[in-house]
Amino acid sequence: MTIYDLPIADLQGKPLDLGLFRGTATLVVNVASKCGLTPQYAVLEELHERYAGRGFSVVGVPCNQFGGQEPGSAEEIAEFCSATYGVTFPMTEKVEVNGDGRHPLYQQLVDEPDAEGYTGDIRWNFEKFLIGPDGTVRARFGPRTSPDAPEVISAIESTLP
């Protein structure tokens, strides 16, 4: 089973077929609107635009588990992302990434080690997972790693189809 087989809804509550990302490089990021790392939205959007034509997408996954920093409704999240950061990349429904209510998507992701060997629970907003065209996790980056850090760009470029 790959992430492409997992059910999830988009931000408007309609089913989002992750299979649409099969054959692409995808950066899955748990996001929040009221976090010190929220400006990463701008960099994520820039990456999404820069590499979209080469088979790449960012997928934002809102989560309110870290300091209540994503308290808004789906409509409020969509408006904030669009108006503040011009976000055009797909956004999922708000989910839990840790604990008993962890969404199946994150059950598939958390065993991937980051560069320091860390596996397990998501540590904070804006943890990033790079998914290869075959649906396997290729890399994990911590929340404070900027989406345009050299190691992220290198991983994206080496994963593009």
TAQUIFEN-V955738 format. One line per field, one symbol per residue. ss: DSSP state (2 for helix, 1 for strand, 0 for the rest). burial: I if it has 16 or more other C-alpha atoms within 10 Angstrom, else O. Layout:
ss = ???
burial = ???
This chain:
ss = 00222000110000100222200011111110000000022222222222222201111111000000000002222222222220000111000100000102222220000000000000000001111000001111100000000222222222200
burial = OOIIOOOIIIIOOOOIIIOOIIIIIIIIIIIIIIIOIIOIIIIIIIIIIOIIOOIIIIIIIIIIIIOOIIIIOIOOIIOOIOOOIOIIIOIIIIIIIIOOOOIOIIOOIIOIIIOOOOOOOIOIIIIIIIIIIIIIIIIIIIIOIIIOOOOIOOIIOOIIO
